[in-house]
Amino acid sequence: MNERIETTNADEADEALLRFNRFHDGYVEGIEIKFENYKGFNDEGASTGIRNSEKTIVLSVNPYPYGKEHDKIVKVEFKDVRSFEIISELDEGPKAGPTWGICQALTMEADEPNENEIFWDFYFLCDKAKYEVTCSKIVFEYNKV
């Protein structure tokens, strides 16, 4: 049975993360970035492109890479994304680039002017690789055991 948890603030998102041990030792299986309504025009009639589009990011995370639940994938969907950044220094971690294993994920209220938004931050197993996003809602969807 699929379970869906919708969170609209950092406390709710943090509580949801606790169900998955904050993804500690899990790994990112995939990332998808969706741009919707990007064919807009500004006041001068020029195309605005993806800069002003509605952005949604979906992470597929395996929170339990060990034991009998190793194949359970959690979809983490970030809605109404204000900003996102994936930071990676190729000289850290394996020679092929960053390890997509997760140390742990953290949530908190975003800084001004987005103080009513959720700020999500997690570090990969390499010290200098991380993922950050600011959004209005985070949805967790997974198969309940």
C-alpha positions in Angstrom: 0.0 0.0 0.0 1.3 3.5 -0.9 1.5 6.1 1.8 1.7 9.8 1.1 2.8 12.5 3.5 2.3 16.1 2.5 4.3 18.7 4.5 3.9 22.5 4.3 6.5 23.6 6.9 9.9 22.6 8.2 8.6 20.9 11.4 6.2 18.6 9.4 9.0 17.8 6.9 11.4 17.1 9.7 8.9 14.7 11.3 8.4 12.9 8.0 12.2 12.6 7.6 12.4 10.9 11.0 10.4 8.0 9.6 13.3 7.3 7.2 16.1 7.9 9.8 16.8 11.2 7.9 17.9 9.1 4.9 21.2 8.3 6.8 23.2 5.9 4.7 20.5 5.9 2.0 21.3 7.0 -1.5 19.7 9.0 -4.3 18.6 6.7 -7.1 17.4 9.5 -9.3 16.6 13.2 -9.6 14.0 14.8 -12.0 13.6 18.5 -12.5 10.2 19.6 -14.1 9.6 23.0 -15.6 5.9 23.8 -16.1 4.3 26.9 -17.7 7.6 28.1 -19.0 6.3 29.6 -22.2 5.4 32.9 -20.6 6.1 36.4 -21.8 7.2 39.5 -19.9 5.7 43.0 -20.3 7.9 43.7 -23.4 6.7 40.6 -25.1 10.0 38.7 -24.7 9.9 35.0 -23.7 10.7 34.4 -20.0 11.9 30.8 -20.5 12.4 28.6 -17.5 13.5 31.3 -15.1 9.9 32.2 -14.2 8.5 28.7 -14.7 6.9 26.6 -12.0 9.5 24.2 -10.8 9.0 20.7 -9.2 11.9 18.5 -8.2 11.5 14.8 -7.6 14.1 12.8 -5.7 14.0 9.0 -5.7 15.7 7.9 -2.5 16.5 4.4 -1.2 16.4 5.0 2.5 17.3 1.4 3.5 20.1 0.1 1.3 20.7 -2.8 3.7 18.6 -5.8 4.8 15.1 -6.9 3.7 13.8 -3.4 2.9 16.7 -2.6 0.5 14.4 -2.1 -2.5 11.9 0.4 -1.0 12.1 3.7 -2.8 10.8 7.0 -1.4 9.7 9.6 -3.8 10.4 13.1 -2.4 8.6 15.7 -4.4 9.5 19.4 -3.8 6.6 21.6 -4.9 6.7 25.3 -5.9 10.5 25.4 -5.8 12.0 28.9 -5.2 15.6 27.8 -5.6 17.8 24.7 -5.8 21.4 23.9 -6.0 23.5 20.8 -6.4 27.1 21.4 -5.3 29.8 18.9 -6.2 33.5 19.1 -6.4 34.9 16.4 -8.6 38.1 16.1 -6.6 36.1 14.8 -3.6 34.9 11.2 -3.3 35.4 8.6 -6.1 37.2 9.5 -9.2 34.0 9.4 -11.2 32.5 12.2 -9.2 30.4 12.5 -6.0 29.0 9.5 -4.1 25.2 9.9 -4.2 25.0 8.3 -0.7 23.5 10.5 1.9 24.9 11.4 5.3 21.6 12.8 6.4 18.9 15.3 5.4 17.9 18.4 7.4 15.0 20.8 7.1 14.5 24.3 8.6 12.6 27.5 7.9 14.1 29.4 5.0 15.9 32.7 5.4 14.3 36.0 4.4 12.5 36.8 2.1 11.3 33.2 1.9 10.8 32.7 5.7 7.5 30.9 5.1 9.1 28.3 2.9 11.0 25.0 3.7 14.7 24.9 3.3 16.0 21.3 2.7 19.7 20.4 2.9 21.5 17.1 2.7 25.1 16.2 2.3 26.4 13.3 0.3 29.0 11.0 1.8 31.7 13.1 0.2 32.3 16.2 2.3 32.0 18.7 -0.4 28.9 17.5 -2.3 25.5 18.7 -1.2 21.9 19.4 -2.4 19.8 22.4 -1.2 16.3 23.4 -2.2 13.8 26.0 -0.9 10.1 25.2 -1.6 6.6 25.6 -0.3 5.7 21.9 0.1 7.4 18.6 0.3 5.5 15.3 -0.5 6.9 11.9 0.6 5.4 8.9 -1.2 6.5 5.3 -0.4 5.3 1.7 -0.2 4.2 1.1 3.4 5.5 -2.3 4.7 
